Amino acid sequence: MHPDTQQARDRAEAIFKKKEERLREGQQAMAEYEAARAATREKTARLRALRLARDAALKTPIPPAQKQPAAQKQSA
């Protein structure tokens, strides 16, 4: 095989391998991102449920406000 042809083939294979590696790394990064996003959603939902349960347990009936007699205006 001609040396120039071999160098071109080696260069093309190296470029191809780099592209494959970048693609693989991109897919792995996206999977990690999605996993972190799902974990955050689950944690938020769990904490929200706990907060709502706590608030419901602490909620005490508030008596209706009593009307106070209106202050009488004095005529001048």
Backbone bond lengths (Angstrom), bond angles and torsions (degrees), N, CA, C in turn:
res aa  C-N    CA-C-N  psi(-1)  N-CA   C-N-CA  omega(-1)  CA-C   N-CA-C  phi
1 M - - - 1.439 - - 1.520 108.28 -
2 H 1.262 116.15 144.28 1.460 122.51 -178.60 1.538 109.18 -70.59
3 P 1.339 117.28 139.47 1.476 119.98 -177.30 1.527 113.11 -58.47
4 D 1.348 117.26 -38.19 1.463 119.27 179.76 1.532 111.13 -66.03
5 T 1.323 115.55 -37.52 1.458 120.27 179.31 1.526 109.92 -66.43
6 Q 1.322 116.07 -41.69 1.465 120.72 179.68 1.530 110.31 -64.19
7 Q 1.337 117.37 -41.82 1.465 120.51 179.29 1.531 110.59 -64.55
8 A 1.310 116.79 -40.91 1.459 120.84 179.31 1.521 110.38 -64.35
9 R 1.332 115.47 -41.22 1.468 119.95 178.73 1.533 110.46 -65.53
10 D 1.316 117.49 -43.67 1.472 121.41 178.77 1.531 110.90 -61.62
11 R 1.333 114.98 -43.46 1.466 119.88 179.45 1.536 110.31 -63.25
12 A 1.318 116.77 -43.61 1.464 121.00 -179.95 1.529 110.77 -64.04
13 E 1.321 117.16 -40.61 1.465 120.43 177.54 1.516 111.50 -65.60
14 A 1.330 117.11 -39.60 1.463 120.65 178.53 1.527 110.52 -63.83
15 I 1.312 116.59 -42.94 1.467 120.95 178.60 1.530 109.88 -63.20
16 F 1.326 116.06 -43.21 1.454 120.64 -179.94 1.526 110.93 -62.77
17 K 1.316 117.05 -43.24 1.462 121.04 179.64 1.523 111.11 -64.39
18 K 1.334 117.12 -39.47 1.464 120.19 178.22 1.524 110.87 -64.15
19 K 1.338 116.42 -40.80 1.464 120.27 178.84 1.522 110.63 -64.26
20 E 1.332 115.81 -42.63 1.466 119.43 178.22 1.528 110.90 -62.24
21 E 1.317 116.50 -42.51 1.462 120.88 -179.34 1.535 110.46 -64.16
22 R 1.341 117.29 -43.34 1.461 120.36 178.08 1.526 111.30 -62.77
23 L 1.323 116.56 -39.20 1.452 120.95 178.13 1.528 110.37 -63.31
24 R 1.327 116.21 -45.07 1.464 121.29 178.76 1.524 111.18 -62.33
25 E 1.333 116.66 -43.86 1.461 120.84 179.45 1.528 111.04 -64.81
26 G 1.319 116.04 -38.26 1.458 120.11 177.70 1.519 112.12 -63.97
27 Q 1.316 115.92 -42.46 1.461 119.93 178.29 1.523 111.10 -64.85
28 Q 1.333 116.48 -40.07 1.462 120.47 178.95 1.528 110.31 -66.06
29 A 1.319 117.21 -42.71 1.466 120.89 179.27 1.524 110.41 -62.72
30 M 1.329 116.98 -41.08 1.460 120.15 179.32 1.522 110.81 -65.58
31 A 1.314 117.77 -39.48 1.464 120.96 177.95 1.524 110.55 -63.86
32 E 1.323 117.17 -41.69 1.463 120.77 177.79 1.525 110.88 -64.33
33 Y 1.327 116.17 -40.95 1.463 121.03 178.94 1.526 110.55 -62.18
34 E 1.320 116.79 -46.32 1.462 121.01 -179.95 1.528 111.15 -63.98
35 A 1.331 117.26 -38.93 1.468 120.58 178.87 1.529 110.52 -64.93
36 A 1.312 117.03 -42.25 1.464 120.56 178.46 1.524 110.27 -65.62
37 R 1.311 116.38 -39.35 1.464 120.68 179.65 1.529 110.88 -64.78
38 A 1.320 117.30 -42.45 1.463 121.46 178.61 1.525 110.55 -65.27
39 A 1.327 116.88 -40.86 1.462 120.49 178.76 1.530 110.54 -63.53
40 T 1.313 116.99 -39.59 1.461 120.53 178.49 1.525 110.57 -64.97
41 R 1.340 117.11 -43.05 1.469 120.12 178.22 1.522 111.29 -61.27
42 E 1.343 116.77 -43.49 1.462 120.84 -179.54 1.523 110.92 -65.03
43 K 1.312 116.83 -42.82 1.461 120.85 179.69 1.528 110.61 -64.17
44 T 1.333 116.24 -42.81 1.456 120.46 179.24 1.525 110.76 -62.69
45 A 1.321 117.02 -43.23 1.466 120.88 179.09 1.527 110.72 -63.40
46 R 1.317 116.67 -41.97 1.469 120.49 179.97 1.521 110.53 -64.54
47 L 1.329 116.65 -45.96 1.457 120.06 -179.90 1.525 111.69 -65.76
48 R 1.311 116.94 -36.21 1.466 120.08 178.44 1.522 110.20 -65.23
49 A 1.339 116.95 -43.04 1.459 120.79 178.37 1.527 110.68 -61.86
50 L 1.323 116.41 -42.06 1.471 119.54 178.30 1.528 111.00 -63.99
51 R 1.323 116.64 -41.51 1.462 120.50 -179.78 1.522 110.85 -64.84
52 L 1.319 117.02 -44.04 1.464 120.16 179.48 1.523 111.42 -64.72
53 A 1.325 117.27 -39.55 1.465 120.91 178.18 1.526 110.31 -64.96
54 R 1.329 116.10 -42.12 1.463 120.14 178.62 1.527 110.37 -63.33
55 D 1.311 116.88 -45.74 1.459 120.87 -179.29 1.525 111.23 -63.83
56 A 1.317 117.56 -38.47 1.459 120.95 178.87 1.528 110.58 -67.42
57 A 1.323 117.04 -37.20 1.461 120.65 -179.81 1.524 110.88 -71.01
58 L 1.306 118.16 -33.76 1.460 121.85 -177.99 1.519 112.87 -84.75
59 K 1.310 116.15 -14.22 1.458 119.50 -175.68 1.529 109.33 -68.11
60 T 1.311 115.93 124.61 1.463 120.97 177.19 1.515 107.05 -113.45
61 P 1.317 116.57 147.40 1.458 117.65 -179.16 1.525 110.09 -64.23
62 I 1.300 115.23 131.30 1.459 120.29 -179.05 1.527 107.19 -95.04
63 P 1.332 117.23 123.07 1.464 118.42 -179.40 1.525 109.91 -65.18
64 P 1.327 116.17 146.50 1.458 117.96 179.96 1.524 109.77 -62.58
65 A 1.287 116.31 144.02 1.459 121.14 -178.16 1.523 109.10 -68.26
66 Q 1.322 114.53 134.76 1.462 119.29 178.54 1.517 108.13 -84.68
67 K 1.323 113.37 140.21 1.460 117.52 179.02 1.512 108.39 -75.61
68 Q 1.289 114.73 131.20 1.456 119.20 176.24 1.522 107.86 -92.37
69 P 1.314 115.64 142.95 1.469 117.16 179.62 1.513 109.71 -60.32
70 A 1.307 115.13 136.54 1.455 120.02 -179.62 1.522 109.42 -68.42
71 A 1.291 116.43 141.01 1.455 120.20 179.28 1.519 108.00 -66.31
72 Q 1.328 115.56 133.27 1.469 119.36 -178.80 1.502 108.94 -79.38
73 K 1.312 114.05 136.17 1.446 119.04 177.78 1.509 109.08 -82.75
74 Q 1.305 115.83 138.59 1.458 119.67 177.57 1.513 109.09 -96.99
75 S 1.304 115.91 133.94 1.459 119.78 178.40 1.507 109.48 -81.66
76 A 1.299 117.16 139.30 1.459 120.76 -178.06 1.476 113.00 -87.35
